Amino acid sequence: MSSSTTTASACLRCYKELPVWIVEDHHDVVPYIYRAIGSKHLPSENIALVHLDSHPDLLVPLDMLADSVFDKEFLFGGLSIENWIMPVVYAGHFSHVFWLHPSWAEQITDGKHNFIVGRDSSTKTIRVTSTESYFLSDGLYVSEELLENKKVLSLQVIKVEAREPDRCACLGETGESIAKRTKRDQATFKDLCDANCGTSSKVNGQKGEYKLGNHCVEMGPAAAREDAISETDQLCNATPTSVTEQQQQQDEMVKDLLHVLEKQNAYILDIDLDFFFS
């Protein structure tokens, strides 16, 4: 960290309470970021953005002149939901972007990407040196020697795998107690399983089908129930190697994220609700 950056960090103001800004369109958060920079609650450079979204939002306004990013009013009016991050990178404010995405969002390859964001010497527009198809398909790639006013961006793409609900939690009281439940207790138990483990069909008399993930167990007589519970316990305790490896990879990437954030002057946590609901 340079001495100028250290000095700037020491001069930053602190909020009495952590601010949370809620906007309708994602790019409408940029004025709040600039306001925090202007009030010296955020540094003017070397900011990390932690971006939870099903979309990268890393495109560039195709016809926006690169240096127009330094006119903030013009900048605010020229942004859209899919292209608000890169102009802030070119302006020199963001140096690290962590895109945390759900498993089905695969616009950019998972992993670390270091590339240049700069001004195309011929068109005077913002362009990048990344050869990811996400950028190539929009015509945003140019070679580094054609770029001016270069900024280095460290982009880390992290897949956040959805974990299945704890199917074992509702079966914590295994054969010992479930066989002794009354019909009313079993109905309550069913509701608990519905909420925590998956879905189930309606109970007809004393027999109902409980669907736990992709596995169904028939809840019939006590002995059959105990056998089913024993089988389900085995499923709960079994962890596929692929799942374990994926979790280890995610853990490593999260460690990298935390390591970078510890070194940054400041970071912004940005959450789009479609990360959870799309």
N, C-alpha and C positions, 0 to 999 in steps of 0.2 A: 504494500500500500504506500503510495507516494506521500511525502510530507504535506502537500497541499490537500490531498484527500483526507489525511488525518486531521488537519486543522479544520477543514469543513465539517468533519464529523463531530469535532469537539464543540462546534458552534451551533449544532442543531438544537432546536427547541423541542420540548416534550409536551405532548397533549396530556391534560389532566385525566382524561378518559379516552380510551382507544376509540377513534371514530369509525363508524360503519356507514358507508354510503350505499344506498339502494337505488338503482336506476332501472328504467324500463328497457331501453336499448343499451346493449353492452358498451358501445363506444361513448356513451354519455358519461362514463366514469372518468374520461380523460381530463375534463376541466377540473375535477376535484383533485386529481393527481397533480396537475399543474399548480393549483392553488396551494397544495401542501408543499410543493417545491418552492413556490414564491414566498411562502410564510416561513420557510426554513425549518419546517417539520420533517421534510425529506431532503436529502442531498440532491444536487443538480445532476449527479452522475453516479454510476456504479450501483444502481438500484436493481434488486432482484425481484422478478415477478413470478409468483407461484399461482399458476393459472389452472383452475379446475373447471373443465369444460368438455363437452363432447365434440367441440370444434376447435381447431388451433387458433383461429382468428389472426393468422400470421401472413395474410396476403397484403398487397400494397395497392393503394388507389392508382390505377394504371396511368392516368394522365396528370396526376398531381406532380408539379415540379418539386424536386427534392427540397430546395431551400425554402419553399413555402411553409415548411414545418416550423420555421422560426418566427412566423407570424401566427401567433396562437389563435386569434379569432378566425383567420382563414383556415387554419388546421382543424379547428373544432367543427367547422361547417363542411369540411371535405371528407370526414371519416364516415365509415359505416361499420356494421357489426362484425364484418369478417376481416377488416383491415386496419384496426386501430392500434395494434401493438408495434408494427414495424416502423411507422413514422416516429414513434417515441424512441425507438432504438436509434434511428438515424439522427434524431435530435441530440443523442448522447446521454439520455437519461437511463435507459434500461441496458444493462450489460449481460444479465443472465435471465433466461426465461425457462421455467420449469412447467411443462405442459403435462398435467395429470389427467388422464382420459379413461373412460370406461372401455371395457374389452372390445366392444364392437366398433369403436371409433379408430380407424386405422389409416388416417390421412397421411401421417408421417411415421417413418420407421422408428420403433422404440430404440432408445439409446442416446448417446451423446453426439451432438452435432456442433461443431465449431465452424463458423463461416463469416464472410464479410458482408456487411450491409453498407452500400455507398451510393454515390451519385453517378449515373451513367454519363460518361463524358460526351456522348453524342446526343442523347435525348434529354439529359438533365433531370431524369426521373429516378426514383429510388429503385435499385435493383440489388440482387443478392448473388452470391457465388455458390449457394447450395444446389446440388444436382438432384435433390429429392423431387419425385414426380409431382408433389404438391406444388412446388414452385415452377417446375418446367412446364406443367400444363397451363399455367397462367402467363407464360412468357416472361417470367421475372428473372431468369438466369442470365448473367453475363460473366465473362472471365474477369479475374481480379485486376488485370492490367488496364481494363477499360473503366475502372471505378475511381472516383475521386472522393475526398473527404470520408475516408473509410472508417467504419466502426466494426469492431469484432463482437460478434454475438455468440454466447455460449448457450445453446438450446439443449435441454435434456427432456426427452419424451419418456414418460413413465406410465405404463398401463396399470390401472388399479382394478384388480380382479374382484368381482363380486363374490363374497363368501356366502355359502348356503347358511341359512339360519341354523342355530344349534339344535340339531335334531335329537340330540341326546338329553338336552335339558329337561324336556317334558317327560322323558323316560327315566329320569334320575331315580325315581322310585320304581324299581323294576319288579320282577315277578313276585317279590315278597309282599307288596302291598296292593298292586293293581287288581289281583284276583279277588281281593277282599272288599273292593269298592262296591257300594250300592249302585243302583241304576242312576240315581241322582248324581252321585260322585263321578260315575263314569261319564255322564253328560258334561259335567264341569271339566273333567279331564280332557274330554274331546275338544271342548272350546279352547282349552289351553294349548292343546296340540295344534289346533287350527291356527292359532295366533303365532305360535313359535316354530312350528315344524313344517307346515305346508298346508295342504288342503285335504278335505275329507268329504265323503258322501254322507247323506243323511243316515242316521241310525234307524234301522228297522228292528224294533224289538230289542233283543240283546246282541244283535249282530250288526257291525258296521265296518266299512272299509276305510282305513286310514292310509292316505298317500303321503309318504315321507320322501320328499325329493322325487326320484324316479322309482321308488320302491313302495309297494303296497303290502300291507299286512292285514289279514282278516282278524277282526276282534270277535272271536266266538267264545266258546267255553273257556274256563279258566286255564286248563292245561294247554289248549291251543294258543291262548293269549301269551302264556309264559314262553312257549316255544318261539312265537313270533317276536317277542321282546328280546329274547336271547339272540335271535338272528339279527335283529335291528341293532343291538349293541355291538355285534361284530362289524356291521357296516359302519357304525359310528367310529369305531376304533381304527378302522382301516384307512390309511392315508396314501393315495396313489403317489408314486415317485414323481410323476410329472407335476402334480400339485405342489409337492414339497419343493421341487426345483424352482417352480415359478415363484413361490413365496420367498425362497432364498434370494432370487434375483430382485424381487421387489424390495426386500429388506436392504440389499446392497445399494439400490438406487436411492432409497429413502435416506440411508446414511450419507450418501454423496450430497443429497439435497441439504441435509442438516449441516454438513461440513461447510458447504458454500455459504449458507445463511449465517453461520457463526462468524464468517469473515467479512460479511457485508456490513455497510453502514446502516442499511435499512432494507426492508423488503415489503412488498405489497401482496396481500392474499386476496385473490380475485376468484369468485365462485359464481358460475352460471348454473342456475337450477336445472338446466337440461342435463347436467352431469349426473343428476340423480333420477330424473323422471323420463328422459327420452328413451 
